[in-house]
Amino acid sequence: MALSDVIKKKNKTSEAKGDKSEKKNILEDVRVVIAILIIMIIALIGLIVYGSMGIKETRSEIDEIKVEYSDNQKAINQLLALKKQSDVYKARKLEYDEMISSEPIDQMKIMIDLENTVEKYNCSLNSVEFDELVNTGLVNQVNAYITISGEYNDIMSFCRATVNDKQIKRIDKINMTKTDKDSNKMNAEITVVEFSKG
C-alpha cells in the first residue's frame, strides 16, 4: 500500500466519522423529541394543577374573609344599635336625675317652696310638720304634714301641681273640711312626701 492509499483511507474514515457526528444530533432522533415533549407536557400539567390548587386556596381564603367581613359588619351594626340605645338610656337617666333632687332634704327649703306654691293657687299655708327622714335604700324621703285653706278648686289645683311637678312628690292623704256652711272656703290636711338622693 502506498502512502497515497493510506491518506485516502484516512480521509474516508474521517468523512465517515463526520457523517456519524452529524447523525448524533439529538433533535434528529424522534424518540428523544417525543421524550422531551412528554416531559414538557407533564411539567405543564403539573404547573396547571399547582396553579389551580393555588386558585382554590385563594378562593377559599376569599370566602373566609367574606364571612369574617360579614360577621364584623353584624358586630358593628350591633354596637351602633347599643350606642343608640345607650344614648336613649343616658337621656332618660338625666331626665330621672332631674326628677329626684341630689341635694339633701332641707325642711326649711321645702317649707318655703310649699308656701310659694300654695300662694300661687290662692290658698293659705296654715301649718307644716315633718316626720323623721327615712332612707329606703334608693332614696331619702320625708313626710310633710301641711294644713292649707282655700276654695275647693284652688286646693285641688295645688294638689295636681304638686304631683305633676318636675321633681317627684307624692300626696299620700287629703282630708278636706268646710270652714263654715255658708262659705266655699275649706281646710285641707295634706300629707306630701318629698324625695332626695342625697
C-alpha positions in Angstrom: 0.0 0.0 0.0 1.2 3.3 -1.0 1.2 6.4 1.2 -1.5 7.9 -1.0 -3.8 5.0 -0.4 -3.3 5.4 3.4 -4.1 9.1 3.2 -7.2 8.4 1.1 -8.3 5.8 3.6 -7.8 8.2 6.4 -9.8 10.9 4.6 -12.6 8.4 4.0 -12.6 7.4 7.7 -12.7 11.0 8.9 -15.6 11.7 6.4 -17.4 8.7 7.8 -16.8 9.9 11.3 -18.1 13.4 10.2 -21.3 11.7 8.8 -21.7 9.8 12.1 -21.3 13.0 14.1 -23.9 14.7 12.0 -26.3 11.8 12.8 -25.6 12.2 16.5 -27.7 15.5 16.6 -30.2 14.9 19.5 -33.2 16.6 17.9 -33.0 14.3 14.8 -33.8 11.3 16.9 -37.6 11.0 17.1 -37.6 9.1 20.4 -35.6 11.9 22.1 -38.0 14.6 20.8 -41.0 12.6 22.0 -39.4 12.1 25.4 -38.7 15.8 25.6 -42.3 16.6 24.6 -43.7 14.2 27.2 -41.5 15.7 29.9 -42.7 19.2 28.9 -46.4 18.1 28.8 -46.0 16.5 32.3 -44.4 19.7 33.6 -47.1 21.8 32.0 -49.8 19.6 33.6 -48.0 19.9 36.9 -48.0 23.7 36.6 -51.7 23.8 35.7 -52.6 21.5 38.7 -50.4 23.6 41.1 -51.9 26.8 39.7 -55.5 25.5 40.1 -54.7 24.4 43.7 -53.4 27.9 44.4 -56.6 29.4 42.9 -58.7 27.1 45.0 -56.8 28.1 48.1 -57.2 31.8 47.2 -60.9 31.4 46.7 -61.2 29.6 50.0 -59.3 32.4 51.7 -61.6 35.0 50.0 -64.7 33.1 51.2 -63.3 33.0 54.8 -62.6 36.8 54.6 -66.1 37.4 53.2 -67.6 35.5 56.2 -65.4 37.4 58.6 -66.3 40.7 57.0 -70.0 39.8 57.2 -69.6 38.9 60.9 -67.7 42.2 61.5 -70.5 44.2 59.8 -73.1 42.5 62.0 -70.9 43.2 65.1 -70.6 46.9 64.0 -74.4 47.2 63.5 -75.0 45.7 66.9 -72.5 48.1 68.5 -74.2 51.0 66.7 -77.6 49.8 68.0 -76.2 49.5 71.5 -74.7 53.0 71.3 -78.0 54.4 70.1 -79.8 52.5 73.0 -77.1 53.8 75.4 -77.8 57.4 74.3 -81.5 56.9 74.9 -80.8 55.5 78.4 -78.4 58.3 79.2 -81.1 60.8 78.2 -83.6 59.0 80.4 -81.2 58.9 83.3 -80.6 62.7 83.0 -84.4 63.1 83.0 -84.8 60.9 86.0 -81.9 62.7 87.8 -83.8 65.9 87.4 -86.9 64.3 88.9 -85.2 63.5 92.2 -83.0 66.1 93.8 -79.5 65.1 94.5 -79.3 67.7 97.3 -80.1 66.6 100.9 -83.6 67.2 102.1 -83.8 70.6 103.7 -87.0 71.2 105.7 -86.7 75.0 105.5 -86.5 74.9 101.7 -89.4 72.5 101.5 -91.5 74.8 103.7 -90.6 77.9 101.6 -91.4 76.0 98.3 -94.7 74.8 99.7 -95.7 78.3 100.9 -94.9 79.8 97.5 -96.8 77.0 95.7 -99.8 77.3 98.0 -100.0 81.1 97.5 -99.7 80.6 93.7 -103.0 78.8 93.8 -104.8 81.4 96.0 -104.6 79.3 99.2 -103.0 79.9 102.6 -100.5 77.7 104.3 -101.6 77.3 108.0 -99.1 74.8 109.3 -96.3 72.4 108.3 -94.9 69.5 110.3 -92.3 67.0 109.3 -91.7 63.3 110.1 -88.2 61.9 110.6 -86.1 61.4 107.4 -86.4 57.8 106.1 -83.8 56.1 103.8 -85.5 53.5 101.6 -82.2 52.2 100.2 -82.7 54.1 96.9 -83.8 57.5 98.1 -84.3 59.5 101.2 -87.9 60.7 101.9 -89.7 62.8 104.4 -93.4 63.3 105.0 -94.6 66.9 105.3 -98.0 67.3 107.0 -99.5 70.5 105.8 -102.7 72.3 106.5 -104.0 74.8 103.9 -107.1 76.8 103.5 -108.8 77.9 100.3 -111.6 77.1 97.8 -112.0 73.5 96.8 -110.9 74.1 93.1 -107.8 76.0 94.3 -106.8 73.3 96.7 -107.2 70.6 94.0 -105.2 72.7 91.6 -102.4 72.9 94.2 -102.5 69.1 94.7 -102.4 68.5 90.9 -99.5 70.9 90.5 -97.7 69.2 93.4 -97.9 65.7 92.0 -97.2 66.9 88.4 -94.1 68.9 89.4 -90.8 68.4 87.6 -89.4 66.9 90.8 -91.2 63.9 92.1 -93.5 64.4 95.0 -96.3 62.2 96.3 -99.5 63.1 98.1 -100.5 60.2 100.5 -103.5 61.7 102.1 -106.0 64.6 101.7 -108.7 65.4 104.3 -110.9 68.3 103.5 -113.5 70.1 105.7 -115.6 73.2 105.2 -114.7 76.1 107.4 -118.4 77.1 107.6 -121.6 76.1 105.9 -122.2 79.4 104.0 -118.7 79.7 102.6 -116.8 77.9 99.8 -113.7 78.0 101.9 -112.2 74.7 103.0 -109.4 73.5 105.2 -107.3 70.6 103.8 -104.9 68.4 105.7 -102.5 67.0 103.2 -99.5 64.6 103.5 -96.9 65.5 100.9 -93.9 63.1 100.5 -90.7 64.7 99.4 -87.7 62.7 97.9 -84.0 63.2 97.6 -81.0 61.1 96.6 -78.6 62.9 98.9 
